[in-house]
Amino acid sequence: MYNQWPFFRVTIDLVEMVFAKGDPGIAALYDKLLVSEDLWALGARLRANYEETKQLLLQVAGHKDLLEGDPYLKQRLRIRDSYTTALNVCQAYTLKRIRDPGFQVKPRPHLSKDIMDMGKPASELVKLNTTSEYAPGLEDTLILTMKGIAAGMQNTG
């Protein structure tokens, strides 16, 4: 059916692309950092279902590996993977800090006068999202990671 029906082939190829962008390891990190232990089994089941569905998808498409039929996209995703993985890790830890009521931002040392000498302390010069209910920089970091991940994932952000 995959080879004879163009609509079916395109649909399966799109699903295959979405699976290629998925990362069960990152999902496990989010589970470990952000989900209560009593739901970890659900996350493990979902990741197992992901792997099972991926194998069935490859079987239907007649492929041995995801994106076997589109090596150009496969290479682009592989290049982007290191960036999106780093952003996902940063996002997971940022969310953990946002959810931690005891998290307090420690004052950072002032910037070197060699770099900046404007007569004002760095804390005045760098005004992050002043309306945020979270510690300075956390909401901004979360927004930046969301935008970066969406840009890396492109149509499945």
C-alpha positions as a Markdown table, in Angstrom:
| # | Residue | x | y | z |
|---|---|---|---|---|
| 1 | Met | 0.0 | 0.0 | 0.0 |
| 2 | Tyr | 2.9 | 2.4 | 0.8 |
| 3 | Asn | 4.3 | 2.0 | -2.7 |
| 4 | Gln | 1.1 | 2.1 | -4.6 |
| 5 | Trp | -0.9 | 4.9 | -2.9 |
| 6 | Pro | 0.7 | 8.3 | -3.0 |
| 7 | Phe | -1.6 | 9.8 | -0.3 |
| 8 | Phe | -0.8 | 7.0 | 2.1 |
| 9 | Arg | 3.0 | 7.2 | 1.4 |
| 10 | Val | 3.0 | 11.0 | 2.0 |
| 11 | Thr | 1.1 | 10.6 | 5.2 |
| 12 | Ile | 3.4 | 7.8 | 6.5 |
| 13 | Asp | 6.4 | 9.9 | 5.5 |
| 14 | Leu | 5.1 | 12.9 | 7.5 |
| 15 | Val | 4.5 | 10.6 | 10.5 |
| 16 | Glu | 8.0 | 9.2 | 10.0 |
| 17 | Met | 9.5 | 12.8 | 10.1 |
| 18 | Val | 7.6 | 13.5 | 13.3 |
| 19 | Phe | 9.0 | 10.4 | 14.9 |
| 20 | Ala | 12.5 | 11.3 | 13.7 |
| 21 | Lys | 12.2 | 14.6 | 15.6 |
| 22 | Gly | 11.0 | 12.8 | 18.8 |
| 23 | Asp | 13.5 | 11.9 | 21.5 |
| 24 | Pro | 12.5 | 9.5 | 24.2 |
| 25 | Gly | 15.7 | 10.3 | 26.2 |
| 26 | Ile | 14.6 | 13.9 | 26.5 |
| 27 | Ala | 11.1 | 12.8 | 27.4 |
| 28 | Ala | 12.7 | 10.7 | 30.2 |
| 29 | Leu | 14.6 | 13.7 | 31.4 |
| 30 | Tyr | 11.5 | 15.8 | 31.6 |
| 31 | Asp | 9.8 | 13.0 | 33.5 |
| 32 | Lys | 12.7 | 12.6 | 36.0 |
| 33 | Leu | 12.9 | 16.4 | 36.7 |
| 34 | Leu | 9.3 | 17.5 | 36.4 |
| 35 | Val | 6.8 | 14.6 | 37.0 |
| 36 | Ser | 5.9 | 13.0 | 40.2 |
| 37 | Glu | 7.3 | 9.5 | 40.7 |
| 38 | Asp | 3.9 | 7.9 | 40.7 |
| 39 | Leu | 3.6 | 8.9 | 37.0 |
| 40 | Trp | 7.0 | 7.7 | 35.9 |
| 41 | Ala | 5.5 | 4.3 | 34.9 |
| 42 | Leu | 3.1 | 6.1 | 32.5 |
| 43 | Gly | 6.0 | 7.9 | 30.9 |
| 44 | Ala | 7.9 | 4.6 | 30.5 |
| 45 | Arg | 4.9 | 3.1 | 28.9 |
| 46 | Leu | 4.5 | 6.0 | 26.5 |
| 47 | Arg | 8.2 | 5.7 | 25.5 |
| 48 | Ala | 7.8 | 2.0 | 25.0 |
| 49 | Asn | 4.7 | 2.7 | 22.8 |
| 50 | Tyr | 6.8 | 5.2 | 20.9 |
| 51 | Glu | 9.4 | 2.6 | 20.1 |
| 52 | Glu | 6.8 | 0.0 | 19.2 |
| 53 | Thr | 5.0 | 2.4 | 16.9 |
| 54 | Lys | 8.3 | 3.5 | 15.3 |
| 55 | Gln | 9.1 | -0.2 | 14.5 |
| 56 | Leu | 5.6 | -0.7 | 13.0 |
| 57 | Leu | 6.0 | 2.6 | 11.0 |
| 58 | Leu | 9.3 | 1.4 | 9.6 |
| 59 | Gln | 7.8 | -1.9 | 8.7 |
| 60 | Val | 5.0 | -0.3 | 6.8 |
| 61 | Ala | 7.4 | 2.0 | 5.0 |
| 62 | Gly | 9.8 | -0.8 | 4.3 |
| 63 | His | 12.6 | 1.2 | 5.9 |
| 64 | Lys | 15.4 | 0.0 | 8.3 |
| 65 | Asp | 15.9 | 3.5 | 9.8 |
| 66 | Leu | 13.8 | 6.6 | 10.1 |
| 67 | Leu | 14.0 | 9.0 | 7.2 |
| 68 | Glu | 15.8 | 6.4 | 5.1 |
| 69 | Gly | 14.0 | 7.8 | 2.0 |
| 70 | Asp | 15.0 | 11.4 | 2.8 |
| 71 | Pro | 18.7 | 11.6 | 3.6 |
| 72 | Tyr | 18.9 | 15.4 | 3.2 |
| 73 | Leu | 16.2 | 15.9 | 6.0 |
| 74 | Lys | 17.9 | 13.2 | 8.1 |
| 75 | Gln | 21.2 | 15.1 | 7.9 |
| 76 | Arg | 19.6 | 18.4 | 8.7 |
| 77 | Leu | 17.8 | 16.9 | 11.8 |
| 78 | Arg | 21.0 | 15.3 | 13.0 |
| 79 | Ile | 22.8 | 18.7 | 12.8 |
| 80 | Arg | 20.0 | 20.4 | 14.7 |
| 81 | Asp | 19.8 | 17.7 | 17.3 |
| 82 | Ser | 22.7 | 18.9 | 19.4 |
| 83 | Tyr | 21.1 | 22.4 | 19.6 |
| 84 | Thr | 17.6 | 21.2 | 20.4 |
| 85 | Thr | 18.9 | 18.7 | 23.0 |
| 86 | Ala | 20.8 | 21.4 | 24.8 |
| 87 | Leu | 17.8 | 23.7 | 24.7 |
| 88 | Asn | 15.5 | 20.9 | 26.0 |
| 89 | Val | 17.9 | 20.2 | 28.9 |
| 90 | Cys | 18.1 | 23.9 | 29.7 |
| 91 | Gln | 14.3 | 24.2 | 29.5 |
| 92 | Ala | 13.7 | 21.2 | 31.8 |
| 93 | Tyr | 16.1 | 22.6 | 34.5 |
| 94 | Thr | 14.5 | 26.0 | 34.1 |
| 95 | Leu | 11.0 | 24.6 | 34.6 |
| 96 | Lys | 12.3 | 22.7 | 37.7 |
| 97 | Arg | 13.6 | 25.9 | 39.2 |
| 98 | Ile | 10.4 | 27.8 | 38.3 |
| 99 | Arg | 8.4 | 25.1 | 40.2 |
| 100 | Asp | 10.7 | 25.1 | 43.2 |
| 101 | Pro | 9.3 | 27.6 | 45.7 |
| 102 | Gly | 12.6 | 27.6 | 47.7 |
| 103 | Phe | 14.8 | 28.5 | 44.7 |
| 104 | Gln | 16.5 | 31.9 | 45.2 |
| 105 | Val | 18.7 | 33.6 | 42.8 |
| 106 | Lys | 22.2 | 34.3 | 44.1 |
| 107 | Pro | 23.7 | 37.7 | 43.4 |
| 108 | Arg | 26.2 | 37.6 | 40.6 |
| 109 | Pro | 29.5 | 39.6 | 40.7 |
| 110 | His | 29.4 | 42.9 | 38.9 |
| 111 | Leu | 30.6 | 43.0 | 35.3 |
| 112 | Ser | 34.2 | 44.0 | 34.8 |
| 113 | Lys | 34.9 | 47.7 | 34.4 |
| 114 | Asp | 37.0 | 46.8 | 31.4 |
| 115 | Ile | 33.9 | 45.6 | 29.6 |
| 116 | Met | 31.5 | 48.2 | 30.9 |
| 117 | Asp | 32.0 | 51.4 | 32.8 |
| 118 | Met | 28.8 | 53.4 | 32.7 |
| 119 | Gly | 28.6 | 54.4 | 36.4 |
| 120 | Lys | 25.6 | 52.1 | 37.0 |
| 121 | Pro | 25.6 | 48.7 | 38.6 |
| 122 | Ala | 25.0 | 45.8 | 36.2 |
| 123 | Ser | 21.7 | 44.9 | 38.0 |
| 124 | Glu | 20.3 | 48.3 | 36.8 |
| 125 | Leu | 21.6 | 48.0 | 33.3 |
| 126 | Val | 20.2 | 44.5 | 32.7 |
| 127 | Lys | 16.5 | 44.6 | 33.3 |
| 128 | Leu | 15.0 | 41.3 | 32.5 |
| 129 | Asn | 11.2 | 40.7 | 32.5 |
| 130 | Thr | 10.4 | 42.9 | 35.5 |
| 131 | Thr | 6.7 | 41.8 | 35.5 |
| 132 | Ser | 7.7 | 38.1 | 36.0 |
| 133 | Glu | 6.5 | 36.3 | 39.1 |
| 134 | Tyr | 9.6 | 34.1 | 38.9 |
| 135 | Ala | 13.2 | 34.6 | 39.9 |
| 136 | Pro | 15.1 | 37.0 | 37.5 |
| 137 | Gly | 15.8 | 35.4 | 34.2 |
| 138 | Leu | 13.9 | 32.2 | 34.5 |
| 139 | Glu | 10.8 | 33.3 | 32.5 |
| 140 | Asp | 13.1 | 34.8 | 29.9 |
| 141 | Thr | 15.1 | 31.6 | 29.7 |
| 142 | Leu | 11.9 | 29.6 | 29.4 |
| 143 | Ile | 10.6 | 31.8 | 26.5 |
| 144 | Leu | 14.0 | 31.6 | 24.7 |
| 145 | Thr | 14.2 | 27.8 | 25.0 |
| 146 | Met | 10.6 | 27.5 | 23.7 |
| 147 | Lys | 11.4 | 29.6 | 20.7 |
| 148 | Gly | 14.7 | 27.8 | 20.0 |
| 149 | Ile | 13.1 | 24.4 | 20.3 |
| 150 | Ala | 10.2 | 25.4 | 18.0 |
| 151 | Ala | 12.7 | 26.8 | 15.5 |
| 152 | Gly | 14.7 | 23.6 | 15.6 |
| 153 | Met | 11.7 | 21.4 | 15.2 |
| 154 | Gln | 10.2 | 23.6 | 12.6 |
| 155 | Asn | 6.8 | 22.3 | 11.5 |
| 156 | Thr | 6.4 | 20.1 | 14.6 |
| 157 | Gly | 7.5 | 22.6 | 17.2 |
